[in-house]
Amino acid sequence: MDRRTLLGVGLGMSAGMLGTTAARGQTGNQRPSDLPWPPRETFDLWPGGAPGAPARLPELVRYGPEGRELWLRGIPKPTLSVYRPARPNGIGVLSIPGGGYGFVSVENEGHNVAKVLNALGFTVFVLVYRLSGEGWANRANVPLQDAQRAMRLIRAGAPSFGVDPKRIGILGFSAGGHLAGSLMTRYDDSTYRAVDTADTQSARPDFAGLVYAVTALRWNGEFNNSGRNLLGPQPSDAAIAAQDVTPRIDAETPPMFLLHAGDDGLVPLEMSLSLIAAARAAKRPVDAHLYDTGGHGFGMALAPSHPAHGWGALYASWVARMTGG
């Protein structure tokens, strides 16, 4: 942990901020960035189409805040994009962008992840997952279906990707952190019918990074925006509770790397603190980097002025320790 990291921080942030703030997902008709998408090495997750497809598939829309980054919605086909490093270290990372389950932040929390981690030798796979509110059946499990399938495809193709099938992990951001947390605790859940031999592979990540991650869809009594997008406007209490990551942490949960800022106005810091407590109770490795300031949605903190700038190297060092690399 560097000198800027704060331990044992307990800030009384308003849970309502997470439930009522939706600024990241409401951008009007702003110009998308110039990032070419999809990248050259991109493939569909599901041969013949994803499960539970609506009669009319969503239509892909590219947009973003003031042209500064690329967001996607209207996902008709979930995809996996492969970013290969010049000097691979044999470790693969599935990057899961956020977006409140209402869009996918593929540039800030996908493409930029690859830029940082490729330089450190990691092969990065960026997941564009389906959005539950776009007409898919079994909406509560739609993103998890895609995440499980992505992990199995990476393992099945590990030799061709140049990665060790026993050294494949995840890095999830915001609602993508919730999806990463769901994958690290629900990797064995039966969410779809097997479609090919790839589905004989394990979907369990070998390590898990969660960055300003949503860990529950209701916090201090407030049903949050990620929950509404994932489950719909009025799900049952049981359906909401079933999506809580923290109670599912057990002796089989992969090692965790957590990163969060205390002034995050969308996802309370306490969500990460609850994960730390649960990991310690289950005697699972957890490495936490908690910053006093930094806000939400900073991705890889590419700006040198950001308090968390350079955290990709911390993550890389931690992964090496966890995987014996």
Helices and strands as residue ranges (DSSP letters): H 16-20, G 23-25, E 42-44, E 61-63, G 65-67, E 71-73, E 79-83, E 92-96, I 107-111, H 112-118, E 123-128, G 132-134, G 139-141, H 142-156, H 158-161, E 168-173, H 175-186, G 197-200, E 208-211, E 218-219, E 222-223, H 225-231, H 237-241, G 246-248, E 256-261, H 269-281, E 286-291, H 311-323
